[in-house]
């Protein structure tokens, strides 16, 4: 959208309940009637050519025998869901208030192939009383919207960018929910939206936490030129990005260049969606999936895929790639804000940004490697 876009005020907020059970029998019937090959065409390739057939068969079997959508739906409905209309778009969101009247409003943003599901486990801990490192009480009001075109949020017009979504979510937080200021956390495409909020709405966005930033990662030669020394773990992360950039980004180019084709091909194909989504989740996760400290299980993959299929949002979710194909900026520029920026560097991220790089794009006050600590938000919001 251009600078002449009329920003309309949100309509009233309506309570919302997840109710998709009536569509589950058809989904499972499609899963049951999908015939996979008996054996792998090239077994020696393992998962180097895409998802491993053995894993896909396990997921299919578990979907049919062990997966209970009613349990998932009840879990979703244990949180407070709402919808509102902003700029002509129906926006779905969770708004879970803390009992603490001084709670910090925190906007949590997902990406692809994620959804609001990925943050459900942290909502209760964040809304209940906790302690800062200085011993002060702290808790959060949690707001988790579905991106436009995802789950229960309406698909946006063509060429809708992360900047457009940032504008809509700023309206959600300020005009619709009445927060004067808030903090934001973004992952994947959510990081691009979070950075748009951080950069363009400094009066309302007063803290931002990232696990990636919407800039091109540096190459080895650039690290050498700037004399940035890397630890062994950081060298590993650079190698992961190089691998992703050479053989792991096929999905990105497919979704950025032909989103309609891949979307229509898989829109009514739950097993096809499962193969497409599961490969990315597995590739991007700790390889110790299902064992401590990883929390990735087949159930997580199946609930993610089920939500995409049952909400018929797989096709519309593709278009964030084509609208933001050049969304990773080649030049590091600093956002015009004094709001604190916090960064958590996870070992298995596909992109690596060392502290010296993150300092270039904002008021970096916290950078930590290989784990996620939510306490920094409280430290910088409560003096």
HUCOR-V979154 format. One record per backbone hydrogen bond with DSSP energy under -1.0 kcal/mol. CO is the residue of the C=O (numbers start at 1). NH is the residue of the N-H. E is the energy in kcal/mol with one decimal. If there is no record, write none. Layout:
CO,NH,E
CO,NH,E
This chain:
2,5,-1.7
14,83,-2.2
20,23,-1.9
21,24,-1.4
23,27,-1.7
24,28,-2.8
25,29,-2.0
26,30,-2.2
27,31,-2.1
28,32,-2.7
29,33,-2.0
31,34,-1.2
42,45,-2.0
43,46,-1.4
45,48,-2.3
52,56,-2.2
53,57,-2.5
54,58,-2.0
55,59,-2.5
56,60,-2.4
57,61,-2.5
58,62,-2.6
59,63,-2.5
60,64,-1.7
61,65,-2.4
62,66,-2.2
62,67,-1.9
68,72,-1.5
69,73,-3.2
70,74,-2.6
71,75,-2.0
72,76,-2.4
73,77,-2.5
75,78,-1.1
76,79,-1.5
80,95,-2.5
81,16,-2.1
82,93,-2.5
83,14,-3.0
84,91,-3.5
85,11,-2.1
86,89,-1.9
89,86,-2.5
90,154,-2.9
91,84,-1.8
92,146,-2.6
93,82,-2.6
94,144,-2.4
96,142,-2.7
100,103,-1.8
104,141,-1.8
105,183,-2.7
106,143,-2.5
107,185,-2.9
109,187,-1.6
115,118,-1.4
116,119,-1.3
117,120,-1.1
119,122,-1.4
120,123,-1.2
122,126,-1.8
123,127,-2.0
124,128,-1.6
126,140,-2.4
130,138,-1.9
132,135,-2.0
136,132,-2.7
138,130,-2.2
139,104,-2.4
141,106,-3.2
142,96,-2.7
143,108,-2.7
144,94,-2.1
147,150,-2.4
150,153,-2.7
161,165,-2.0
162,166,-2.4
163,167,-2.1
164,168,-2.2
165,169,-2.7
166,170,-2.1
167,171,-2.0
168,172,-2.3
169,173,-2.4
170,174,-2.6
171,175,-1.1
171,176,-2.3
172,177,-2.0
173,179,-2.5
182,206,-2.4
183,107,-3.0
184,209,-2.8
185,109,-2.8
187,190,-2.2
188,191,-1.8
189,193,-1.9
190,194,-2.7
191,195,-2.5
192,196,-1.8
193,197,-2.1
194,198,-2.6
195,199,-2.7
196,200,-2.6
197,201,-2.0
201,205,-3.0
204,182,-2.6
204,206,-1.1
207,184,-1.8
208,342,-3.1
209,186,-1.8
210,344,-2.6
213,215,-2.2
214,329,-2.2
219,223,-2.3
220,224,-2.4
221,225,-2.4
222,226,-2.0
223,228,-2.7
224,227,-1.2
231,235,-2.4
232,236,-2.1
233,237,-1.8
234,238,-2.2
235,239,-2.2
236,240,-2.0
237,241,-2.2
238,242,-2.4
239,243,-2.4
240,244,-2.7
241,245,-3.0
242,246,-1.1
243,247,-3.0
243,248,-1.1
249,253,-1.8
250,254,-2.4
251,255,-2.7
252,256,-2.1
253,257,-2.1
254,258,-2.3
258,262,-1.9
259,263,-2.2
260,264,-2.8
261,265,-2.3
262,266,-1.3
263,267,-1.2
266,269,-1.8
269,273,-2.6
270,274,-2.4
271,275,-2.4
272,276,-2.2
273,277,-3.0
274,278,-3.1
275,279,-1.6
276,280,-1.0
277,281,-2.4
278,282,-2.8
279,283,-2.5
280,284,-2.2
282,285,-1.2
288,291,-2.6
291,294,-1.8
297,301,-1.5
298,302,-2.6
299,303,-2.6
300,304,-2.2
301,305,-2.3
302,306,-2.6
303,307,-1.9
304,308,-1.9
305,309,-2.6
306,310,-3.1
307,311,-1.9
308,313,-1.9
309,312,-1.2
313,317,-1.9
315,318,-1.2
318,321,-1.8
319,323,-2.1
324,327,-2.3
329,216,-2.9
335,337,-2.2
340,208,-1.9
341,365,-2.5
341,366,-1.1
342,210,-2.3
343,368,-2.1
345,370,-6.2
346,349,-1.7
354,357,-1.2
354,358,-2.2
355,359,-2.2
357,360,-1.7
358,361,-1.5
361,335,-1.8
362,364,-2.0
363,341,-2.5
366,343,-2.2
368,345,-3.4
374,377,-1.1
375,379,-1.8
376,380,-1.6
378,382,-2.3
